[in-house]
Amino acid sequence: MLINSFLPLSPLSSACFFQVPADRSAEMDVRRRRALVMVVAAMLAAVAVSRVATAATSYTVGAPDGLWDMHTDYAEWVAARTFHPGDNITFTYSRELHDVVEVGKAGYDACSSANNVSAFRSGNDVVALTAVGTRYFLCGLTGHCDSGMKIRVDVVDASTGPAAAPPTTSAGGSVVAGLGALVVTQALLASMSVW
């Protein structure tokens, strides 16, 4: 049984209603409620972590068996993955031997970098896949694209399904997930004080 009590909050409010446990079973009931809230908070934190972790996937083009080179089968590599908005692809290569040029479909089909969208030459180029659509990349050095050094990346809506290969979560995604879980947990723990 619970006993009702009134205590003044401030000069602006006349009273505050709260309940005080009248016996041991009521105290145990309050502890059970708090434990339940903690379990729910942990479950929500796990959901938040999994959602954010799947939102930002980073792929190294050609990995794990190759890189951005003339030996990797890019059609096979792409076929084993599903790309979503928010994902990143990284081109890793020797700057002295290759580059990365983003082109349109016509440039991709003709192996021409003449009317490129953008060009990269760092040897470790990270490209953000920000929207649904098809992106085309090739090596702009003479003969490299004709030798198979080109890649077509289809970016599909996130509801299209999971990636075919296990994704690698970026460090930023893990940090964001951790912060999201922390915020959810703190909010739920703060709400426990109301009970």
Secondary structure, DSSP 8 states (H G I E B T S, - for coil): -EEEEEE--BTTB--EEEEEE-SHHHHHHHHHHHHHHHHHHHHHHHHHHHHHHHH-EEEETTTTT--SSSSS-HHHHHHT--B-TT-EEEEE--TTT--EEEE-HHHHHHT--TT-SEEE-SSEEEEE--SSEEEEEE--STTTTTTT-EEEEEE--GGG---SS--EE-HHHHHHHHHHHHHHHHHHHHHHTT-
